[in-house]
Amino acid sequence: MAEPEFPELTAEQKRWAFAGAALFLLAIGFLGFALSNGVMVAFAIGWIALQIFGYVGSLKRANGDFAHPLFKSQVLLHFAALGLLIMVVSRASS
């Protein structure tokens, strides 16, 4: 049985897919940090849950297009969450 052939991703689609994957891996790493230290566990779990539901939902509505504005808005939303996390950590450490 032959496997279906998928179209090649454009450079823009690859960039947005990489950005989403990098944020997801960062969230997984932060979850490990949060669980080991017992701080901000609820945020870490919620952030991963929001990413899963957000990325899957936006990709479903965008028909798998990583360069669709809906997927881009999800990635930018999680960049904002990362910025807020950095601000909270910097305020707590100073």
N, C-alpha and C positions, 0 to 999 in steps of 0.2 A: 504494500500500500504506500503510495507516494505521499510525502509530506507536503502540505500547502506551502506555496512560496509567498513570502511576504515582501512588499515593496521596500526598497532601501529608504532609510530615514534621511531626511535632509539635514544639513548642518545645523539649522535653527532647531529642528526637532531634537537632535542629539544634545545640543546645549541645554535645552529646557529639561530633557529627561535626566541629564547628568545633575543639574541643579536640584531637581526633586529627589533623586537618589542620594545625593550628598547630604541634604537636609534630613532625610529619613535615617541615614546611618549616624548622623550627628545626634539625632533624637534617641536612637538606640544606645549610643554611648553615654548620653546624659542619663538615661534610665538606669544603666548599670552603676553610674556614679551616685545617683540619687538613692538607689537601693542599698548600696554598700555603706553610705554615710547616713542614711535615714533622713535626708532633707529633701524637700520639694518633691516627694514621691507622687503626690496627686497630680502635680503639674506635668511631671515626666510621663506618667501613664496617659493622662488626658491629651498631651501633645501627640503622642504616637497614635492614639485612637483617632484624633482629628485628622492626622495626616492620612491614615488608611482610608477612612470614610471620604475625605475630601478628594484625594487622588483618584480613588476608584470611581467615585460619583462623577467627577469632572471628566475623566477619560471615557466613561460610558456615554456621557452626553456629547462629548466631542468626537465620538466614533474613533477613539484611539489616536487622535492627533495631538502630539505633545506640544505643538506650536499653536494650539487653539487658545484664544484669549481666556477661556474658562480655566484651563489648566495653568496658564501663566499666572492668573490671579491667585490660584491656590499656592503656587510656589512663592509668590511675593507675600502672601499672607503669612506663610511660615517663616520667611525671612524677617518679617516684622516680629513674629513671636520670638525668634532668635535674638533680635535686637533688644526686646524687652527682657529676655533672660539674661543677657549680658549686662544690661543696666541694673537689674536686681542683684546680680552677683557682685558687680563692682561697688554698689552701695553697701552691701553687706560686708565686704572685705575692707572697706575704708573706715 
